Amino acid sequence: MTAFAVEPRRATGWTVRHLGRPGSRASAGTDRDRSTVPHMTALIIGGSGFLGAELIRQARAAGHPTAATYHATKPGDASQAVWYPLDLRDAERLDAVMAEVSPHLVVNASSDKADWTVTVEGPVRLAMAAAEHGSRLVHVSSDAVFPGVVWGFARCLCR
């Protein structure tokens, strides 16, 4: 596995930087690296889903303060995290949640299967917000989102 980071560039907008393999010196991060923090704040995007709920449980079990997002319905057992309503299509709301939580780590476990703006453009928006707020981002996805469909990145990045 190889890691990449989306980072702001002053004159030209955003850039993707290769971080190297996990554990290598190249992946050690920048001055914003918070990986040595004993109890890092985790923000789980899509925390109300199956995977998100397990990520919350694991983060809490490890002793990390945890916040999570939901889109339509807040989970019945909301005691494991601080919950925020979020639609990844709303950049202002995303920025407000990131500013309030100030997470060390953001894990994107969201999906809206056939909705391109949530499933593809949302993670791009989230990556840019994570970079702006100095957070590490882990994006989780699978081909189950668009099974058997060939999509190009140009559709997302050219808009």
N, C-alpha and C positions, 0 to 999 in steps of 0.2 A: 504494500500500500504506500502511496505517495501523497503527501499533504500539499495543499495549495492555500494561499490566503488572498483575499480580495482587499486591497488597500487603497486609500485615497492618494491621488497624485495632484499636486498643486495646480499645474497648468492644464493638464489634459484629462482630468476626471479620475477614472478608476483604472487600476491595473491589477493583474493577477500575478502573484509572486510565488514561485516554487519554493517550498519549505524543506524539501528532502524527505527522507524516510523518518518515521517516528523514532525518536531516541538518538538520531544523529545530531551533530553540532549544528547543521544547517536548519534543523527543525526546532532549535531551542527558542526561536521567537525573537521578538523585538523588545525594546524597553517596556512595552506594554504587557509583556508576558506575565501572566498571573498563575502559571502552572505550579509554582512553589507555595501558593497560598494553601494552608492546611484545610480551611473550610471555605471553599469557593461557592459563590452564589450561582446556581444553575437556573436557567430559564428554559422550560420545555415548551416548544411551540407545538400545538396539537396534543396537549396533555390529557385531553378528555378521551382520546382514542385508546385502542388496545395497547399499542407499543408505548405511547406517551404515558399511560398509567403505570406501566412497569418501570419506565425510566424514572418517574417520580418516586416510586417505591425504592428503587435502588439508590437514588441520590439521597433520599432521606435516611435510608439505612446506613449510608456512609457518613452521615452527619452533616451533609451540606444543606444550607438554607436553599429552599426550592420555591420557585414561582412557575406558574404554568398558564397556558392560554387555552381558551375554548372558543369555538365559533358560534354555535347556535344554542347549545344547552350546557349549563354548568353541571359537572358531575355530581351525583348524589353524595358521594363521600368526598367532600371538599377539604377535609382536615389535613391532608398530606402536603398541601402547597397553598401559596397565596395565589388566587386566581384572577386573571385578567381577560375580559372579552377582547377578541382580536380577529379581524378579517385581514388577511395578508394583502388584499387589494387596497387597503387604506394605509398609505405611507405615513400620514400624520399620526394616526393611532399607533402604528408600529414604533415610530420614533418616541412617542409619549411613554409607551410601555418600556422600551429600552432605557429611557432616561430615568424612569421611576425605579426600575428593578436594578439597574446598573450591574448586569450579570457578568461574571467572569467567563462563563460558558453558556452558549446557546445551542440547544439541540433541536433541529427541525424534524419533527416526526409527523408533520401535517400532510394531508392529501385531500384533494377533492376530485379524484379520479378524472372525470372528463372535463373539468374546468381548467383550461390552459392558464388563465390569469392567476389562479391559486397555486396550481401544481408546478408551473414552470416559472412564470414571472414573479410569483411570491418569493421563492427562494433567492432569486437574484436581488430583489428588494431587501430581503432579510440579510443577505451577505453584505450588502452595502451598509445597512444599518449597523450590523455587528462591527464592521471595520470602523465606522464613524465613532462608535462608542467603546472601542478598544476591547471587544469581546472575541473569544474564540468561537468558531461556528463548526458544528458537526451537522451535516445534512444526511438524512437517511431516506433512501428511496428504493424502489424496485421496479422491474419491468411490468409488474402487475398493474401499474397505474395506466399505462397505454399498451396492453398486451398485443403483440403482433403488428403494432403501428410504428412506422418509421417516421421520426420527426427530426428536423434539423435544428441546431442551435440558432441558426440565422433568423428563424422566425421570432425568437425571443429577443435576441440582441439588437436587431435592426429597428425595433420600434422606438 
